[in-house]
Amino acid sequence: MGTKFAFDADEIERLRALGSRVAEIAALPIQKEKIKLWTAHNDLKTKQPVVFIDPENGWNELVTTKELQCHDNMARVWEMHLLKLIYWHEHLKDDKVIEPYFDVHYSFTDNGWGLDLKKEGGENAGAYKIVAPLQDYEKDFPKIHYPEIEIDWEESDRVLALAHEVFDGILTVRRRPVWWWSMGMTVDYIMLRGLENFLCDFILEPDYMHKTMRLMTDGIMKKLDRFEEEGLLALNTEGAYVGSGGLGYTDELPNWANAPEKITTQDMWGFEESQETSTVSAEMYGEFIFPYHKEIAARFGLNCFGCCESTTTRWQYVRQIPNLRRVSISAWAEWEKVPEYLGDRYIASFKPIPSPLAMPVLDEDEVRGTIKRALDCSRDCIPELIMKDNNTLGNNPRNASRWVEICREEIGNL
């Protein structure tokens, strides 16, 4: 982890100062207004569009390491997190809620599926190719095992204690682990098999594709059982990022104020996607992937579905996801079908393509046209405008905040 688990006086002073600023922002009345909006939005009780941007890798151009004053590695991570929250409020001005909390995870190791990931390339964050460790099903499949997570309780407690030492009286410190982003499984499959082999397996190895998906589903179920039994889950029904865009506020699931003693997945949002199968037919998705998505989704109280794939082309399966609430409408989906397919029964999570924001000079006409089209295609629906997957902002930080402004302007024109 590269930390001495004890910050010096200057580092503590810096973190407390930033924490105090976050607390001030969190106490502003606008945060309660945003919470009400997200709650009504997620509960399908308002048609007011919601706007959210998370620049992801583009953050490197918004809050740079030059602004960091701490030296300890963990202190720098905490400092960067707080600086991002402040920037979100002061510059991006979307519907992100700033909360008066400081969350920490467990320290843990995960031994994966039993075969070591191998890559070619990838230097300097560039493209890479998976060198498939699962080369021969008959020989290598027996080597796959369920993932095992081992928590380092001593280190976990030291991190939690340090957070209390720094932030008590300023921000509420919580242990809120995030054990997964997606339950989609196909990216894990590709890490074992390689993309080309994976796509060919639909035709050449259908039995082993089902066996592998079955094993992965059982492994995830076993892991979720353990999280529930040992009280290792935390709610994602408030300000947590859920699915591939959006915050989790809802009155339909427990929140932190009325959380059960032991949280189960039925108290949480789930997320399934399979963007890696974008080039696969809807029927093949329905035969080889969907049954396992459906099984896992049934464990969760509400579900999000989709990321960069076209959810509209496989809608006959997507709509069968249990407790479905949020559906990704990527740049490759058929936006004009949203009123018919989703109506006001699901959240339409529009994901405009991020490439205009990657240019040094933002093409405002292109951005405005895309936002206007999304809003026109979602009249009488429950839309949200999500910007993510940014690898660069063209070294122009203004691109991010201007995107939000254009969204606001077009919403105002409705």
CORHU-V858112 format. One record per run of one state. SS is the DSSP state (H for helix, E for strand, - for the rest). FROM is the first residue (numbers start at 0). TO is the last residue. If there is no record, write none. Layout:
ss,from,to
SS,FROM,TO
SS,FROM,TO
This chain:
ss,from,to
-,0,7
H,8,25
-,26,27
H,28,41
-,42,48
E,49,52
-,53,54
H,55,60
-,61,63
H,64,66
-,67,71
H,72,91
-,92,99
E,100,103
-,104,106
E,107,109
-,110,117
E,118,120
-,121,121
H,122,124
-,125,126
E,127,129
-,130,135
H,136,142
-,143,147
E,148,150
-,151,151
H,152,166
-,167,170
E,171,174
-,175,184
H,185,192
-,193,193
H,194,203
-,204,204
H,205,228
-,229,239
E,240,240
-,241,245
E,246,246
-,247,254
H,255,257
-,258,263
H,264,266
-,267,267
E,268,271
-,272,273
H,274,276
-,277,280
H,281,287
-,288,288
H,289,296
-,297,300
E,301,304
-,305,313
H,314,317
-,318,322
E,323,329
-,330,333
H,334,340
-,341,345
E,346,350
-,351,352
H,353,357
-,358,362
H,363,375
-,376,380
E,381,386
-,387,396
H,397,411
-,412,413
